[in-house]
């Protein structure tokens, strides 16, 4: 079952604002991943984190792998309308064991 | 790189028929492929994990005789929904795990929307 707690469930923000979402777990993961899914499409990998404490950026996106290995956050700076979608975190222990958060639905108002 | 395709993207079928969905890793070899099901506004639910050349491992509650998975090569896995019923209508997504390097993570296909009438 789902073991990741992702929050917030949804966000309604104004274009230009920064966004922050996070995932926590009671279990340790070896890898944290952040995906974005748009309606009718599969999730697209945004950022992959492989080491505790790792901070990685991809354009306006920044994600960190928590020191305890039980959490991760994703920040989006200066949001734009095309950031709209559902963002999923995923924690992976080994190749065959990956768990997903429930998703954060982001709406950006122009 | 790391592109995963699915075919068909959308299928509508009559109740009782079987539907096959293909998942291909186009530019890398996938030792492991995963099949997920997603209901509207919900997260992805893992159905099964398949390794090339071996039987798939199904998650609890997923009927292996209803959802047949074949992983015949390092670039192709198929999911067959047998004797489909309206409750099988859903968005099915596959993902592929690469063997090494930059593909050492899961990449998802674009999904297949199944509607059973």
Interface residues (C-beta under 8 A of the other chain):
Chain A: X2 X31 X33 X35 X40 X41 X42 X43 X44 X45 X48 X88 X90 X92 X95 X96 X98 X100 X101 X102 X103 X105
Chain B: X2 X4 X6 X31 X32 X34 X41 X42 X43 X44 X46 X49 X57 X91 X93 X95 X97 X105 X106 X107 X108 X109 X110 X111 X113
